[in-house]
Amino acid sequence: VVVSLGVCADEFSVLRSPQSVVFRDGSWPIPGERIPDVAALTMGFSVEEDLPWPGLGVGDLFHRPRATVLVTVKGVDKLALPAKGISYPIENAVPFSLDSVANAIHSLFSEETPVVLQLAPSEERVYMVGKANSVFEDLSVTLRQLRNRLFQENSILSSLPLNSLSRNSEADLLFLSELQVLHDISSLLSRHKHLAKDRSPDLYSLELAGLEEIGKRYGEDSQQFKDASQILVDSLQKFADEMFNLYGGNAVVEVVAVKAFNSPLTRKSRSILQSSQSETETPYNLAYPYNYDYSVIFNIILWMMIGLALAVIVISYNLWNMDPGYDSIIYRMTNQKIRMD
């Protein structure tokens, strides 16, 4: 259970990660709006604002992961994930997106066309960039396609233990269709293994709302919700292992379990209120927070000014001690011309 100010909150878990990415074991809460920055930093990208979160270590700067997979599960604040993973509480869970990370990948590796896939099956929302359009062209993205995919011969219904779940319930079918999407992503990517070995990083962002619909349909204390939670945990772990192996052990697989997102409007009003209170309660003339780029900018400007000053001194000294008759070709040519005349 995640605790923030004595209240149960949500959870950010790391299922698989390479040795080059260091996640420290601890119960440090991570701000919900900074989750995209965590994904960016693990991939080696810079962020606009420094992240003072001790859960993420420096790691190996010269070996960055080839892929980041982030799965958001709505409707539950905690999943019974295996103990080998690392989990952190989420403080102030607000809606987020990995658009900034996707834009960074697309701008830095546009010529190599990396795989960028952002998908929310329940909302029929999909975003593909680069080679994802060719790899996942057969992926079911609409609700009608998802239902038809479930009743095909090679679907997960033939191998998945449904227990108390039913094939005739809309909520159950939505939940199962999302699990089918997880299976199809790893299956389709396994046919294009060469894309997982190039130097351009890939990004996968998936949002699952099927468990939330089952909770609304049957209740969170129902057997259907318990069975669905266990099936989801098993599917997520299998999906994490498959993606991790496809990328040769060089991928980060993360899961965000959120009971319910806070509205952005409420978060904004609360932050404004806190800033106004801090201004009235702290009358001291405090400096702005330290920027880690300050030392770099200071050294660039300092040594540039020293270099320019030395250049001006050397040039001025040589001009002052220059003999026009011997050191300047202009005076030499002029003197010869005068003598000839």
Stockholm file with secondary structure:
# STOCKHOLM 1.0

chainA/1-341         VVVSLGVCADEFSVLRSPQSVVFRDGSWPIPGERIPDVAALTMGFSVEEDLPWPGLGVGDLFHRPRATVLVTVKGVDKLALPAKGISYPIENAVPFSLDSVANAIHSLFSEETPVVLQLAPSEERVYMVGKANSVFEDLSVTLRQLRNRLFQENSILSSLPLNSLSRNSEADLLFLSELQVLHDISSLLSRHKHLAKDRSPDLYSLELAGLEEIGKRYGEDSQQFKDASQILVDSLQKFADEMFNLYGGNAVVEVVAVKAFNSPLTRKSRSILQSSQSETETPYNLAYPYNYDYSVIFNIILWMMIGLALAVIVISYNLWNMDPGYDSIIYRMTNQKIRMD
#=GR chainA/1-341 SS CEEETTEEEEEEEEEECCTTSCBCCSCCCEEGGGHHHHHHHHTTCCCSSCCCCTTBCCCCTTCCCSEEEEEEEESCSCCCCCTTSEEEEEESCCCCCCHHHHHHHHHHSTTTCCEEEEEEGGGTEEEEEETHHHHTTTCCCSHHHHHHHHTSTTSGGGTSCCTTCCTTCHHHHHHHHHHHHHHHHHHHHHTTGGGGGSSSCEEEEEEECHHHHHHHHHCTTSHHHHHHHHHHHHHHHHHHHHHHHHTTTCEEEEEEEESCCCCHHHHHHHHHHHHHHHHHHCCSCCCCCCCTTHHHHHHHHHHHHHHHHHHHHHHHHHHHTCCHHHHCHHHHHHHHHHHHC
#=GC SS_cons         CEEETTEEEEEEEEEECCTTSCBCCSCCCEEGGGHHHHHHHHTTCCCSSCCCCTTBCCCCTTCCCSEEEEEEEESCSCCCCCTTSEEEEEESCCCCCCHHHHHHHHHHSTTTCCEEEEEEGGGTEEEEEETHHHHTTTCCCSHHHHHHHHTSTTSGGGTSCCTTCCTTCHHHHHHHHHHHHHHHHHHHHHTTGGGGGSSSCEEEEEEECHHHHHHHHHCTTSHHHHHHHHHHHHHHHHHHHHHHHHTTTCEEEEEEEESCCCCHHHHHHHHHHHHHHHHHHCCSCCCCCCCTTHHHHHHHHHHHHHHHHHHHHHHHHHHHTCCHHHHCHHHHHHHHHHHHC
//
